[in-house]
Amino acid sequence: MKPNRLSTKKHTLRFAVILSALVLTGCASTQSTTSSTSASSASSTVSTASTSEESGADETDSTGGAMNGTIGSVIEANLSFKNKDFYIDYSTEDTVKIDLSAPKEADGVKVSGSTVTITEAGTYVLSGTLTDGQVIIDAGDEDDVRLVLENASITCTTTAPIYAKNADKVIISLPENTESTVTDTVTGTDGNDELTAAIFAKCDLSVNGTGTLNVNANANDGITSEDKLKITGGVLNITSADDGLVGKDAVLIKDGTVHVTASGNGIKSTKSEADKGYVYIGGGTVNITAELDGIQAETSVLISAGEVNVIAGGGANGEQKTGNAMFGGAQSTTTDETLSTKGIKSEAALDITGGTVAVDSADDSLHSNDSMTVSGGGITVKSGDDGLHADNTLTIEDGTIVVEESCEGLEAIDLTINGGTIDVTASDDGLNAAGSAVDGGFGTAGADTLTVNGGTLTVNASGDGLDSNGALTINGGTVYVSGPTGDGNGTFDCDGVFTINGGVVLGTGSSGMLKTPTTDSKQNTISVSCTGSAGDTVEVKGADGNTLVSAVAPKNFTNVTFSTPDITEGETYTVYVNGTEAASETCSGVVSGATGMGSFGGGPSNMGGQAPNGGMGGQMPNGNGGTPPQMPGNTSDT
């Protein structure tokens, strides 16, 4: 068990208050969604939940199912996309063509040496090569300026090659079968303002199309907007000396393919207002390799669709950990504590409602300084620390989660599993409810809770399998836990009350710290002393000889504990290991069989209480004589 670990929560209370108000208004709104983000057309569906900033006949909402999640209704009103955010065929428009190899003045275009300044709203088609020059957009406050990059190459050794100084919005369009490149050398300035990106905008910035844009940011960030940065198409190849994509108000990705290689953070949003500072991914493909965080949001992260792949800090083995996990967890060898190498990190909330997410990170793969909810999609992570970590609440409603490698698989003060399919491999605790301010010392119950109400949960942990510094409750679902081989941890562990009230539960592990449910549980449990090796098939049969449950144990074990709604008092249940009878036990009450430590907070009857011996009267996956499920992770006995 890892003692409580508290992280700083800067905006939690303020965000929660605004969150409640926005949930009420967001849930009352009727949303229309668009299904097309192609280069040839854009949806004209009107969103009734748009903000005043984004409202108007030009509005189209493209939230992609965001309202399925907890924070979907909170930031949904800010996820609107206008028609102009999507690609439009510019051949039918009045355009101004600029040959960057030999730029000339025209309506809305001024030229001074190698500096091209656009001063009016309109569509400007840029082609050719601008060597050691700059394109500046300095238009009116209400002007929209569209840059169409037709195989354009812009390099600058003194400042940002593209600088949107003033406009309402700048749109960069990438036509089909074109490839353009923007390269900088140093961080430029404009008065007291630093132009901290190769493409730097003081206004909203959108990128669309199907062509390719290469950004070589040798000085600082790749693309930065001081307002919202929206990507609805194109292939973006970003290499940056610091952060890849920055939208200070927000970063919104609806479609396209984004490749980021960053020496800092991959994608970042920095404003702390509750309706800003978020990252939304609702489609497309995002590939990030970052030396620091893959995605970092000052408020929230919402992923509702698309494909997201992140490598942060060199991956799970990129930052070596030391120290005794039982007393303080894995410790970083990094001396600079300000460095963060998490896969996806949010300050207030992280919500995944759809899409696929794959993260390989030196620190936590998915991390929230407050709450996290998974209600859909597919998640696969490798972590040098926690797989999924929330400082406050972590709730799994649906979806598929695979933690291939971690110190602790899932961790939060309040950890609730309501559904989904979850496979966890952990070098310490599989699931850990810890971090409450009222956590006590060893054996003292805290306010932490670990609750399983549904879903399918498979855990392979070298530390405690399911661990809570407070209460551990299983009300439903299918739970298979391969616990530790050593006697310093247990398959199930808690400092509060351990109850099993429903569901199908099978645990294999060591006997030294065996803990069994309290006798006020609503479902019978049996625990037996039973020896097996890694790779052995554990099978439980009832008195009629029918297989109730079977599974392949990934590690050595000396105890088998199981519970199911079908375990009946007076009936005998038998455990077989590789087809050979290994132990049997007759159900004599709520807890039967091998002696367990009980729950410290469960009353006198729990100390030294009995754990049952025998069968899991219920079906684990592939039961009834089928091929037993294989637990994930390593199959060694250590």
C-alpha positions as CSV (number, residue, x, y, z in Angstrom):
1,M,0.0,0.0,0.0
2,K,1.4,3.4,-1.0
3,P,0.7,6.1,1.6
4,N,-1.4,9.1,0.7
5,R,0.0,11.3,-2.0
6,L,-1.4,14.8,-2.3
7,S,-0.9,17.1,-5.3
8,T,-1.6,20.8,-5.6
9,K,-5.1,21.6,-6.8
10,K,-5.1,25.3,-8.0
11,H,-8.5,25.8,-9.5
12,T,-10.6,22.9,-8.2
13,L,-13.2,24.7,-6.1
14,R,-13.6,27.6,-8.5
15,F,-13.9,25.2,-11.5
16,A,-16.4,23.0,-9.6
17,V,-18.7,25.9,-8.9
18,I,-18.7,27.1,-12.5
19,L,-18.9,23.4,-13.6
20,S,-22.2,23.0,-11.7
21,A,-23.8,26.0,-13.4
22,L,-22.6,25.1,-16.8
23,V,-23.8,21.5,-16.5
24,L,-27.3,22.8,-15.8
25,T,-27.3,25.0,-18.9
26,G,-25.4,22.6,-21.1
27,C,-27.7,19.7,-20.4
28,A,-30.7,21.9,-21.3
29,S,-29.2,22.7,-24.7
30,T,-30.1,20.9,-27.9
31,Q,-27.0,20.0,-29.9
32,S,-26.7,19.3,-33.6
33,T,-23.5,17.7,-34.9
34,T,-21.8,17.6,-38.2
35,S,-20.4,14.4,-39.7
36,S,-18.4,15.9,-42.5
37,T,-15.1,17.8,-42.3
38,S,-13.9,17.0,-45.8
39,A,-11.8,19.4,-47.8
40,S,-14.5,20.2,-50.3
41,S,-17.4,21.1,-47.9
42,A,-18.3,22.0,-44.4
43,S,-21.4,21.4,-42.4
44,S,-23.8,24.4,-41.9
45,T,-25.6,22.9,-38.9
46,V,-26.4,25.5,-36.3
47,S,-25.4,24.9,-32.7
48,T,-27.9,26.2,-30.1
49,A,-25.3,26.0,-27.4
50,S,-22.7,28.2,-29.0
51,T,-21.2,31.0,-27.0
52,S,-21.8,34.7,-27.9
53,E,-18.3,34.8,-29.3
54,E,-19.0,32.0,-31.8
55,S,-22.7,32.6,-32.5
56,G,-24.2,33.5,-35.9
57,A,-25.4,32.0,-39.2
58,D,-21.9,30.9,-40.0
59,E,-22.0,28.5,-37.0
60,T,-21.5,24.7,-37.1
61,D,-21.2,22.5,-34.1
62,S,-18.8,19.6,-34.3
63,T,-18.5,18.3,-30.8
64,G,-18.6,14.6,-31.8
65,G,-20.4,13.2,-28.8
66,A,-18.8,15.4,-26.2
67,M,-21.9,15.4,-24.0
68,N,-21.6,11.7,-23.3
69,G,-19.0,12.6,-20.6
70,T,-18.9,14.4,-17.3
71,I,-17.3,17.6,-18.5
72,G,-18.7,17.4,-22.0
73,S,-21.6,19.7,-21.0
74,V,-19.2,22.0,-19.3
75,I,-17.0,23.0,-22.2
76,E,-19.5,21.9,-24.9
77,A,-20.6,25.5,-25.5
78,N,-17.0,26.4,-26.3
79,L,-16.4,23.6,-28.8
80,S,-18.2,25.3,-31.7
81,F,-16.7,25.4,-35.2
82,K,-17.7,27.9,-37.9
83,N,-17.9,27.1,-41.6
84,K,-14.8,29.2,-42.2
85,D,-12.8,26.8,-39.8
86,F,-13.2,24.1,-42.5
87,Y,-11.7,24.0,-45.9
88,I,-13.5,25.9,-48.7
89,D,-12.7,25.7,-52.4
90,Y,-10.9,29.1,-53.0
91,S,-11.0,28.9,-56.8
92,T,-14.5,30.3,-56.8
93,E,-13.5,33.3,-54.6
94,D,-11.8,36.6,-55.3
95,T,-8.3,36.0,-54.2
96,V,-5.0,37.9,-54.1
97,K,-2.1,35.8,-55.3
98,I,1.4,36.5,-53.7
99,D,4.5,35.0,-55.3
100,L,6.8,34.9,-52.3
101,S,9.9,34.5,-54.5
102,A,9.2,38.0,-55.9
103,P,6.4,39.6,-53.8
104,K,4.6,42.7,-55.1
105,E,2.2,45.1,-53.6
106,A,-1.5,44.7,-54.3
107,D,-4.8,45.4,-52.8
108,G,-4.4,44.6,-49.1
109,V,-0.7,43.7,-49.5
110,K,2.3,45.9,-48.6
111,V,5.9,44.8,-49.3
112,S,9.0,46.2,-47.6
113,G,12.1,44.3,-48.5
114,S,11.5,40.6,-47.5
115,T,8.5,41.5,-45.3
116,V,5.0,41.0,-46.7
117,T,2.2,42.6,-44.7
118,I,-1.5,41.8,-45.3
119,T,-3.7,44.7,-44.1
120,E,-7.3,43.7,-45.2
121,A,-9.7,40.9,-44.9
122,G,-9.7,38.4,-47.8
123,T,-8.2,35.2,-49.2
124,Y,-4.5,35.4,-50.1
125,V,-2.8,32.6,-52.0
126,L,0.9,32.2,-51.2
127,S,3.3,30.3,-53.3
128,G,7.1,30.3,-54.0
129,T,10.0,30.8,-51.5
130,L,10.5,33.6,-49.1
131,T,14.1,33.4,-47.8
132,D,14.8,35.2,-44.5
133,G,11.5,37.0,-44.6
134,Q,8.2,37.4,-42.8
135,V,4.5,37.4,-43.5
136,I,2.6,39.7,-41.2
137,I,-1.2,39.9,-40.9
138,D,-2.1,43.3,-39.6
139,A,-5.8,43.8,-40.5
140,G,-8.8,45.2,-38.7
141,D,-10.3,43.9,-35.5
142,E,-13.3,42.4,-37.3
143,D,-11.3,41.1,-40.3
144,D,-10.9,37.4,-41.3
145,V,-7.8,36.7,-43.2
146,R,-7.3,33.4,-45.0
147,L,-3.8,32.3,-46.1
148,V,-3.8,29.5,-48.7
149,L,-0.4,27.9,-48.8
150,E,0.4,26.5,-52.3
151,N,3.8,24.9,-51.9
152,A,5.0,27.9,-50.0
153,S,8.3,28.0,-48.2
154,I,9.0,30.7,-45.6
155,T,12.1,30.9,-43.5
156,C,13.3,33.6,-41.1
157,T,16.4,34.0,-39.0
158,T,15.3,37.0,-37.0
159,T,11.7,36.5,-36.0
160,A,8.5,34.5,-36.5
161,P,8.1,33.7,-40.2
162,I,4.3,34.0,-40.0
163,Y,3.0,36.6,-37.5
164,A,-0.8,37.3,-37.1
165,K,-0.5,40.7,-35.4
166,N,-4.1,41.8,-35.7
167,A,-7.3,40.3,-37.1
168,D,-10.5,38.7,-35.8
169,K,-9.4,35.3,-37.2
170,V,-6.6,33.9,-39.4
171,I,-7.2,30.7,-41.4
172,I,-4.4,28.7,-42.9
173,S,-5.7,26.5,-45.7
174,L,-3.6,23.6,-47.1
175,P,-4.8,22.6,-50.6
176,E,-4.7,18.9,-51.7
177,N,-1.4,17.7,-53.0
178,T,0.6,20.7,-51.7
179,E,3.4,20.8,-49.2
180,S,4.5,24.0,-47.5
181,T,7.2,24.6,-44.9
182,V,7.8,27.3,-42.3
183,T,11.1,27.5,-40.5
184,D,12.5,29.8,-37.8
185,T,15.8,30.3,-36.1
186,V,15.3,32.6,-33.1
187,T,12.4,33.9,-31.0
188,G,11.3,37.3,-32.4
189,T,9.9,40.3,-30.7
190,D,7.3,43.0,-31.5
191,G,7.8,45.8,-29.0
192,N,7.5,44.2,-25.6
193,D,5.9,41.0,-27.0
194,E,7.8,37.9,-27.7
195,L,6.8,36.0,-30.8
196,T,7.3,32.6,-29.2
197,A,6.4,30.4,-32.2
198,A,7.3,29.9,-35.9
199,I,3.6,30.6,-36.6
200,F,2.4,33.1,-34.0
201,A,-1.1,34.6,-33.8
202,K,-2.5,37.1,-31.4
203,C,-6.0,36.2,-32.6
204,D,-7.9,33.0,-33.2
205,L,-6.1,30.7,-35.7
206,S,-7.5,27.8,-37.7
207,V,-5.7,25.3,-39.9
208,N,-7.7,23.2,-42.5
209,G,-7.4,21.3,-45.8
210,T,-5.7,18.1,-46.9
211,G,-2.3,19.3,-47.9
212,T,0.9,19.2,-45.8
213,L,2.4,21.8,-43.5
214,N,5.9,21.3,-42.1
215,V,6.9,23.6,-39.2
216,N,10.5,23.6,-38.1
217,A,10.5,25.7,-34.9
218,N,14.2,25.8,-34.0
219,A,13.8,28.6,-31.4
220,N,10.7,27.9,-29.4
221,D,7.1,26.7,-30.1
222,G,5.7,25.4,-33.3
223,I,2.3,27.1,-33.7
224,T,0.8,29.4,-31.1
225,S,-2.4,31.3,-30.8
226,E,-3.0,33.7,-27.9
227,D,-6.7,32.8,-28.4
228,K,-8.1,29.6,-29.8
229,L,-6.1,27.3,-32.1
230,K,-8.4,25.0,-34.2
231,I,-7.3,22.2,-36.5
232,T,-9.9,20.7,-38.8
233,G,-7.7,19.1,-41.5
234,G,-4.4,18.8,-43.2
235,V,-1.2,17.0,-42.3
236,L,0.9,18.9,-39.8
237,N,4.5,17.9,-39.1
238,I,5.7,20.0,-36.1
239,T,9.2,19.9,-34.8
240,S,9.8,22.3,-32.0
241,A,12.6,23.4,-29.6
242,D,9.9,23.8,-26.9
243,D,6.1,23.2,-27.2
244,G,4.5,21.9,-30.4
245,L,1.0,23.4,-30.4
246,V,-0.2,26.1,-28.0
247,G,-3.7,27.7,-27.8
248,K,-3.8,29.9,-24.8
249,D,-7.6,30.0,-24.7
250,A,-7.9,26.4,-26.1
251,V,-6.7,23.9,-28.6
252,L,-9.4,22.1,-30.6
253,I,-8.7,19.4,-33.1
254,K,-11.6,18.0,-35.2
255,D,-9.8,16.3,-38.1
256,G,-6.5,16.0,-39.9
257,T,-3.2,14.3,-39.0
258,V,-1.0,16.0,-36.5
259,H,2.6,14.9,-35.8
260,V,4.4,16.7,-33.0
261,T,8.0,16.2,-31.9
262,A,8.7,18.6,-29.1
263,S,11.5,19.2,-26.7
264,G,8.9,20.7,-24.3
265,N,5.2,19.8,-24.2
266,G,3.4,18.4,-27.2
267,I,0.1,20.3,-27.0
268,K,-0.6,23.0,-24.4
269,S,-3.4,25.4,-23.3
270,T,-2.5,27.8,-20.6
271,K,-5.3,30.2,-19.4
272,S,-6.8,29.4,-16.0
273,E,-10.4,30.7,-16.6
274,A,-12.9,27.9,-16.2
275,D,-14.1,28.3,-19.8
276,K,-10.6,28.5,-21.2
277,G,-7.3,26.7,-20.9
278,Y,-8.7,23.4,-22.3
279,V,-7.7,20.9,-25.0
280,Y,-10.4,19.1,-27.1
281,I,-9.8,16.3,-29.5
282,G,-12.9,15.2,-31.4
283,G,-11.4,13.5,-34.5
284,G,-8.4,13.1,-36.7
285,T,-5.0,11.5,-35.7
286,V,-2.7,13.1,-33.2
287,N,0.8,11.6,-32.7
288,I,3.0,13.3,-30.0
289,T,6.6,12.6,-28.9
290,A,7.5,15.1,-26.2
291,E,10.3,15.4,-23.7
292,L,7.8,16.8,-21.2
293,D,4.0,16.3,-21.0
294,G,2.3,15.1,-24.1
295,I,-0.9,17.1,-23.6
296,Q,-1.1,19.7,-20.9
297,A,-4.3,21.7,-20.1
298,E,-4.6,24.4,-17.4
299,T,-8.2,23.4,-16.9
300,S,-9.6,20.4,-18.8
301,V,-9.0,17.8,-21.5
302,L,-11.8,16.2,-23.4
303,I,-11.3,13.4,-26.0
304,S,-14.5,12.3,-27.7
305,A,-13.2,10.8,-31.0
306,G,-10.1,10.3,-33.1
307,E,-6.8,8.6,-32.5
308,V,-4.3,10.0,-30.0
309,N,-0.8,8.5,-29.5
310,V,1.6,10.0,-27.0
311,I,5.2,9.2,-25.9
312,A,6.2,11.5,-23.0
313,G,9.5,11.7,-21.3
314,G,11.0,8.9,-23.3
315,G,8.3,6.5,-22.3
316,A,7.7,4.2,-19.3
317,N,11.4,3.4,-19.0
318,G,12.6,6.9,-19.8
319,E,12.9,8.0,-16.2
320,Q,14.1,5.4,-13.7
321,K,12.3,5.0,-10.4
322,T,13.9,4.0,-7.1
323,G,12.7,3.4,-3.6
324,N,10.4,1.1,-1.7
325,A,7.0,1.3,-3.3
326,M,5.3,0.2,0.0
327,F,6.6,3.1,1.9
328,G,6.2,6.1,-0.4
329,G,6.0,4.5,-3.8
330,A,8.4,4.8,-6.6
331,Q,10.7,7.8,-6.4
332,S,12.0,9.7,-9.4
333,T,15.8,10.1,-9.8
334,T,15.2,13.5,-11.4
335,T,16.4,16.4,-9.2
336,D,14.3,19.1,-11.0
337,E,10.9,18.6,-9.4
338,T,9.3,21.1,-11.8
339,L,9.7,18.8,-14.8
340,S,6.6,16.9,-15.7
341,T,6.6,13.9,-18.1
342,K,3.0,12.9,-18.0
343,G,1.1,11.6,-21.1
344,I,-2.1,13.7,-20.8
345,K,-2.5,16.1,-17.9
346,S,-5.3,18.4,-16.8
347,E,-5.5,20.8,-13.8
348,A,-9.3,20.4,-13.3
349,A,-10.9,17.5,-15.3
350,L,-9.9,14.9,-17.8
351,D,-12.8,13.2,-19.7
352,I,-12.5,10.5,-22.4
353,T,-15.8,9.7,-24.0
354,G,-14.6,8.0,-27.3
355,G,-11.8,7.5,-29.7
356,T,-8.6,5.6,-29.0
357,V,-5.8,6.8,-26.8
358,A,-2.3,5.2,-26.5
359,V,0.2,6.6,-24.0
360,D,3.8,5.6,-23.1
361,S,5.0,8.0,-20.4
362,A,7.8,8.3,-17.8
363,D,5.3,9.7,-15.3
364,D,1.5,9.1,-15.0
365,S,0.0,8.3,-18.4
366,L,-3.4,10.0,-17.7
367,H,-3.4,12.5,-14.9
368,S,-5.8,15.0,-13.4
369,N,-5.2,17.3,-10.5
370,D,-8.9,16.9,-9.7
371,S,-11.3,14.5,-11.5
372,M,-11.2,12.0,-14.3
373,T,-14.0,10.1,-16.1
374,V,-13.8,7.5,-18.8
375,S,-17.2,6.8,-20.4
376,G,-16.1,5.3,-23.8
377,G,-13.3,4.7,-26.2
378,G,-10.2,2.6,-26.0
379,I,-7.2,3.4,-23.8
380,T,-3.8,1.6,-23.7
381,V,-1.1,3.0,-21.5
382,K,2.5,2.2,-20.3
383,S,3.6,4.3,-17.4
384,G,6.7,4.8,-15.2
385,D,4.3,5.7,-12.4
386,D,0.5,5.5,-12.4
387,G,-1.5,4.4,-15.4
388,L,-4.6,6.6,-14.6
389,H,-4.3,9.0,-11.7
390,A,-6.7,11.6,-10.3
391,D,-6.0,13.6,-7.2
392,N,-9.7,13.5,-6.3
393,T,-12.2,11.2,-8.2
394,L,-11.6,8.7,-10.9
395,T,-14.8,7.1,-12.4
396,I,-14.9,4.5,-15.1
397,E,-18.3,4.3,-16.7
398,D,-17.6,2.4,-20.0
399,G,-14.8,1.8,-22.5
400,T,-11.8,-0.4,-22.7
401,I,-8.7,0.3,-20.6
402,V,-5.5,-1.6,-20.8
403,V,-2.6,-0.7,-18.4
404,E,0.2,-2.6,-19.8
405,E,2.9,-1.3,-17.4
406,S,2.7,0.8,-14.3
407,C,3.8,1.4,-10.7
408,E,0.1,1.6,-9.7
409,G,-2.6,1.0,-12.3
410,L,-5.5,3.2,-11.3
411,E,-5.3,5.7,-8.4
412,A,-7.5,8.3,-6.8
413,I,-9.0,9.3,-3.5
414,D,-12.4,8.0,-4.7
415,L,-12.1,5.3,-7.3
416,T,-15.3,3.9,-8.8
417,I,-15.8,1.3,-11.5
418,N,-19.3,1.3,-12.9
419,G,-18.6,-0.5,-16.3
420,G,-16.2,-1.1,-19.0
421,T,-13.4,-3.6,-19.6
422,I,-10.3,-2.9,-17.6
423,D,-7.0,-4.9,-17.6
424,V,-4.2,-3.6,-15.2
425,T,-0.6,-4.7,-14.8
426,A,1.2,-3.0,-11.9
427,S,4.5,-3.4,-10.1
428,D,2.9,-2.1,-7.0
429,D,-0.9,-1.8,-6.3
430,G,-3.3,-2.6,-9.1
431,L,-6.0,-0.2,-8.0
432,N,-5.3,2.2,-5.1
433,A,-7.7,4.5,-3.3
434,A,-5.3,6.9,-1.5
435,G,-4.6,10.6,-1.0
436,S,-7.3,11.7,1.4
437,A,-6.2,14.4,3.8
438,V,-7.6,12.2,6.6
439,D,-5.6,9.2,5.7
440,G,-4.1,7.7,8.9
441,G,-1.2,5.5,9.5
442,F,-1.0,1.8,9.0
443,G,-4.3,0.1,9.8
444,T,-6.1,3.4,10.3
445,A,-9.0,3.9,7.9
446,G,-9.2,7.1,5.9
447,A,-11.9,8.7,3.8
448,D,-10.7,7.0,0.6
449,T,-13.1,4.6,-1.2
450,L,-12.6,1.9,-3.9
451,T,-16.0,0.8,-5.3
452,V,-16.7,-1.7,-8.1
453,N,-20.3,-1.7,-9.3
454,G,-20.0,-3.3,-12.7
455,G,-17.8,-4.0,-15.7
456,T,-15.0,-6.5,-16.1
457,L,-11.8,-5.9,-14.1
458,T,-8.7,-7.9,-14.4
459,V,-5.7,-7.1,-12.2
460,N,-2.1,-8.4,-12.1
461,A,-0.3,-6.7,-9.3
462,S,3.0,-7.3,-7.5
463,G,1.8,-5.2,-4.6
464,D,-1.8,-5.2,-3.3
465,G,-4.3,-6.1,-6.0
466,L,-7.2,-3.9,-4.8
467,D,-6.1,-1.5,-2.1
468,S,-8.0,1.2,-0.3
469,N,-6.8,3.4,2.6
470,G,-10.5,3.5,3.5
471,A,-13.4,1.3,2.3
472,L,-13.2,-1.4,-0.3
473,T,-16.6,-2.4,-1.7
474,I,-17.6,-4.8,-4.5
475,N,-21.3,-4.6,-5.5
476,G,-21.2,-6.1,-9.0
477,G,-19.2,-6.8,-12.1
478,T,-16.6,-9.4,-12.8
479,V,-13.4,-9.1,-10.9
480,Y,-10.3,-11.2,-11.3
481,V,-7.2,-10.3,-9.2
482,S,-3.8,-11.9,-9.3
483,G,-2.2,-10.5,-6.2
484,P,1.4,-10.6,-4.8
485,T,3.7,-13.6,-4.4
486,G,5.3,-12.2,-1.3
487,D,3.6,-11.9,2.1
488,G,4.1,-8.2,2.6
489,N,1.0,-7.4,0.4
490,G,-2.4,-8.9,-0.2
491,T,-4.7,-9.7,-3.0
492,F,-7.3,-7.5,-1.3
493,D,-6.3,-4.8,1.2
494,C,-8.0,-1.9,2.9
495,D,-7.8,0.1,6.2
496,G,-11.6,0.4,6.4
497,V,-14.5,-2.0,5.8
498,F,-14.1,-4.6,3.1
499,T,-17.5,-5.8,1.8
500,I,-18.6,-8.0,-1.2
501,N,-22.3,-7.5,-1.9
502,G,-22.5,-8.8,-5.4
503,G,-20.6,-9.6,-8.6
504,V,-18.2,-12.4,-9.5
505,V,-14.9,-12.2,-7.7
506,L,-11.8,-14.5,-8.0
507,G,-8.5,-13.7,-6.4
508,T,-5.2,-15.6,-6.4
509,G,-2.2,-14.5,-4.4
510,S,-0.1,-14.9,-1.2
511,S,-1.5,-15.8,2.2
512,G,0.6,-13.7,4.6
513,M,-1.5,-10.6,4.4
514,L,-4.8,-12.4,3.4
515,K,-7.8,-10.2,4.0
516,T,-11.3,-11.4,3.7
517,P,-14.6,-9.5,3.6
518,T,-16.6,-8.5,6.7
519,T,-19.4,-10.8,7.8
520,D,-22.0,-8.1,7.1
521,S,-21.3,-8.5,3.4
522,K,-24.4,-9.4,1.4
523,Q,-22.7,-12.2,-0.6
524,N,-20.9,-15.3,0.5
525,T,-17.2,-15.6,0.0
526,I,-14.9,-18.6,0.2
527,S,-11.1,-18.6,0.7
528,V,-8.8,-21.6,0.6
529,S,-5.1,-22.4,1.0
530,C,-4.1,-23.6,-2.4
531,T,-0.7,-23.7,-4.2
532,G,-0.1,-23.1,-7.8
533,S,2.5,-21.7,-10.3
534,A,2.6,-19.1,-12.9
535,G,0.7,-20.3,-16.0
536,D,-1.5,-22.7,-14.0
537,T,-5.2,-22.9,-14.8
538,V,-7.4,-22.3,-11.7
539,E,-10.9,-23.8,-12.0
540,V,-13.7,-23.7,-9.4
541,K,-16.5,-26.3,-9.5
542,G,-19.7,-26.7,-7.6
543,A,-21.0,-29.9,-6.0
544,D,-22.6,-30.9,-9.3
545,G,-19.3,-30.9,-11.0
546,N,-20.0,-27.9,-13.3
547,T,-17.3,-25.4,-13.7
548,L,-18.2,-22.1,-12.1
549,V,-15.2,-20.1,-13.1
550,S,-11.6,-20.6,-14.5
551,A,-8.7,-18.4,-15.2
552,V,-4.9,-18.7,-15.9
553,A,-2.8,-17.4,-13.0
554,P,0.1,-15.2,-14.2
555,K,2.1,-15.7,-11.0
556,N,2.6,-18.2,-8.2
557,F,-0.1,-18.3,-5.5
558,T,-0.8,-19.9,-2.2
559,N,-4.4,-18.7,-1.8
560,V,-7.6,-18.7,-3.8
561,T,-10.5,-16.4,-2.8
562,F,-13.8,-16.2,-4.6
563,S,-17.3,-14.9,-4.3
564,T,-20.4,-15.2,-6.4
565,P,-24.2,-14.8,-6.0
566,D,-24.5,-18.6,-6.5
567,I,-22.4,-19.7,-3.5
568,T,-25.0,-21.3,-1.2
569,E,-24.5,-22.1,2.5
570,G,-24.1,-25.9,3.1
571,E,-22.8,-26.6,-0.4
572,T,-19.2,-27.7,-1.1
573,Y,-16.9,-26.0,-3.7
574,T,-13.7,-27.4,-5.1
575,V,-10.7,-25.7,-6.6
576,Y,-8.7,-27.5,-9.3
577,V,-5.3,-26.5,-10.5
578,N,-4.4,-27.8,-14.0
579,G,-7.3,-30.3,-13.6
580,T,-6.1,-31.7,-10.3
581,E,-8.2,-31.2,-7.1
582,A,-6.2,-28.8,-4.9
583,A,-8.7,-27.8,-2.2
584,S,-12.3,-27.8,-1.2
585,E,-14.5,-26.0,1.3
586,T,-18.1,-26.1,2.4
587,C,-19.8,-22.7,2.7
588,S,-20.6,-22.2,6.3
589,G,-21.7,-18.6,6.2
590,V,-20.8,-15.2,4.7
591,V,-17.1,-15.9,5.1
592,S,-15.8,-19.4,5.0
593,G,-12.5,-21.2,4.8
594,A,-8.9,-19.9,5.3
595,T,-8.3,-17.4,8.1
596,G,-7.8,-13.8,6.9
597,M,-6.8,-10.6,8.7
598,G,-10.2,-9.1,8.2
599,S,-10.8,-5.4,7.9
600,F,-9.4,-3.1,10.5
601,G,-12.5,-0.9,10.4
602,G,-15.0,-3.7,10.2
603,G,-15.5,-4.5,13.9
604,P,-14.2,-7.3,16.2
605,S,-15.7,-10.1,14.1
606,N,-13.4,-9.3,11.2
607,M,-10.1,-9.7,13.0
608,G,-9.0,-13.2,12.2
609,G,-12.2,-13.7,10.3
610,Q,-12.7,-16.7,8.0
611,A,-12.2,-16.7,4.3
612,P,-13.8,-19.3,2.1
613,N,-12.4,-22.1,0.3
614,G,-13.7,-23.0,-3.0
615,G,-15.8,-21.9,-5.8
616,M,-16.8,-18.8,-7.4
617,G,-20.4,-19.5,-7.9
618,G,-20.8,-17.5,-11.0
619,Q,-19.2,-17.3,-14.4
620,M,-15.9,-15.5,-15.2
621,P,-15.2,-15.0,-18.9
622,N,-14.7,-18.2,-20.8
623,G,-16.0,-20.3,-17.9
624,N,-18.0,-23.6,-18.3
625,G,-15.0,-25.5,-19.5
626,G,-14.0,-23.0,-22.2
627,T,-10.5,-21.7,-22.6
628,P,-9.5,-19.9,-19.4
629,P,-8.7,-16.2,-19.7
630,Q,-5.1,-15.2,-19.6
631,M,-4.2,-12.4,-17.2
632,P,-2.2,-9.5,-18.8
633,G,1.4,-8.6,-18.1
634,N,4.3,-10.7,-17.2
635,T,4.0,-14.4,-16.2
636,S,7.0,-14.6,-13.9
637,D,6.6,-15.6,-10.3
638,T,8.3,-12.4,-9.0
